[in-house]
C-alpha cells in the first residue's frame, strides 16, 4: 500500500475518533471531523487505485475494475 494512502487512512481514523469524542461531549464540531474523515478516506482510495493502475501499466497487464 502506498505511503500516502496509509497516512490518509491514519488521518481518517483519527478524524473519526475526534468526531466521536466531539459528539460525546455535546459539541457540533464533530460534523467538521466527519467531513475530514470523508475527504481523507477518498484520498486513501485514490492513492491505492493510482498505485494499482501504475503497477499494472508498468507490468503490461490489463486494468480490471
C-alpha positions in Angstrom: 0.0 0.0 0.0 1.4 3.4 -0.9 2.7 5.6 1.9 0.3 8.4 1.2 -2.6 6.0 1.3 -1.5 4.8 4.8 -1.2 8.4 6.0 -4.6 9.2 4.7 -6.1 6.2 6.5 -4.4 7.3 9.7 -5.9 10.8 9.3 -9.3 9.2 8.6 -9.2 7.0 11.8 -8.1 10.0 13.9 -10.8 12.2 12.4 -13.5 9.6 13.2 -12.1 9.3 16.8 -12.2 13.1 17.1 -15.8 13.2 15.8 -16.9 10.5 18.3 -15.3 12.4 21.2 -16.7 15.7 20.0 -20.3 14.3 19.7 -20.0 12.6 23.1 -19.0 15.9 24.7 -22.1 17.5 23.1 -20.3 19.6 20.5 -21.5 20.0 16.9 -17.8 20.5 15.8 -17.9 16.7 15.2 -19.5 17.5 11.8 -16.3 19.0 10.7 -14.4 15.9 11.8 -16.8 13.7 9.8 -16.2 15.8 6.7 -12.5 15.5 7.2 -12.8 11.7 7.6 -14.7 11.6 4.3 -12.1 13.6 2.4 -9.2 11.6 3.8 -10.9 8.2 3.0 -11.4 9.4 -0.5 -7.8 10.4 -0.7 -6.7 6.9 0.6 -8.9 5.2 -2.0 -7.5 7.5 -4.8 -3.8 6.7 -3.9 -4.5 2.9 -3.7 -6.2 3.0 -7.0 -3.5 5.2 -8.6 -0.7 2.8 -7.4 -2.6 -0.2 -8.7 -3.0 1.4 -12.1 0.6 2.5 -12.2 1.8 -1.0 -11.3 -0.4 -2.6 -14.0 0.7 0.0 -16.5 4.4 -0.9 -15.9 3.8 -4.7 -16.0 1.6 -4.5 -19.1 -1.3 -6.3 -17.5 -4.8 -5.1 -18.4 -6.5 -2.8 -15.9 -9.5 -4.6 -14.5 -12.2 -2.9 -12.4 
